[in-house]
Amino acid sequence: MSPLGYDQVGAEIIKNFKYNGRSDIAKSLAPMLWNRIKEYDKDLSFDIIIPAPSSKTKGFKLRDEHMKTFCEELSRISGVPTK
């Protein structure tokens, strides 16, 4: 599930978020994803939101900070705690 469509504009936004250090984009993406989740299944519930590293073997690195920021923002708007 993606907060944006797979078009050129969506791809550019995600690229800036993931690879260009634009963690500020999380404030826009998190509500979009939360709305998509609620549209998909309004009764779906979560116990916790856990950010996943880009690589199983390398764990979190500086480049993964955007996902921590995203999960924290998703937690803030959804009320679901993050680890």
C-alpha positions in Angstrom: 0.0 0.0 0.0 1.3 3.4 -0.9 0.2 6.9 0.1 0.9 8.1 -3.5 0.2 6.9 -7.0 3.0 5.3 -9.1 3.4 8.3 -11.4 6.3 10.6 -12.1 5.2 13.1 -9.4 4.7 10.4 -6.7 8.0 8.8 -7.6 9.8 12.1 -7.3 8.3 12.8 -3.9 9.2 9.3 -2.6 12.7 9.6 -4.0 13.3 13.0 -2.2 11.9 11.4 1.0 14.0 8.3 0.8 17.3 9.4 -0.7 17.6 13.1 -0.4 17.2 13.5 3.3 13.7 15.1 3.1 12.3 13.7 6.3 9.9 16.7 6.4 7.9 15.0 3.7 6.8 12.5 6.4 4.3 15.0 7.7 2.5 14.9 4.4 2.9 11.2 3.6 1.9 9.8 7.0 -1.7 11.2 6.9 -2.1 10.1 3.3 -1.1 6.5 4.1 -3.3 6.5 7.3 -6.2 7.5 5.1 -5.5 4.8 2.6 -5.3 2.2 5.4 -8.7 3.4 6.8 -10.2 3.3 3.3 -8.9 -0.3 2.8 -10.3 -1.6 6.1 -11.8 0.8 8.6 -11.9 -1.9 11.3 -8.2 -2.7 11.0 -6.3 -2.2 14.2 -2.6 -2.1 15.2 -0.8 -2.7 18.5 2.4 -1.0 17.5 4.2 0.6 14.5 7.7 -0.6 14.0 10.1 1.0 11.5 12.0 -1.6 9.5 15.6 -1.0 8.3 16.5 -1.0 4.6 18.6 -4.1 5.1 18.3 -7.1 7.4 22.0 -7.5 7.8 23.0 -3.8 8.3 20.3 -2.6 10.7 19.4 1.0 10.9 21.8 3.5 9.5 21.5 7.3 9.0 19.7 6.8 5.7 16.9 5.0 7.6 16.1 8.0 9.8 13.4 9.0 7.3 11.5 5.8 8.2 11.8 6.5 11.9 10.4 10.0 11.3 7.6 8.6 9.1 6.6 6.0 11.8 6.7 8.7 14.5 4.4 10.9 12.4 2.1 7.9 11.6 2.0 7.1 15.3 1.1 10.7 16.2 -1.9 10.9 13.8 -3.1 7.3 14.4 -2.7 7.1 18.2 -0.8 3.8 17.7 2.5 3.7 19.6 5.8 3.2 17.8 8.8 1.4 19.0 
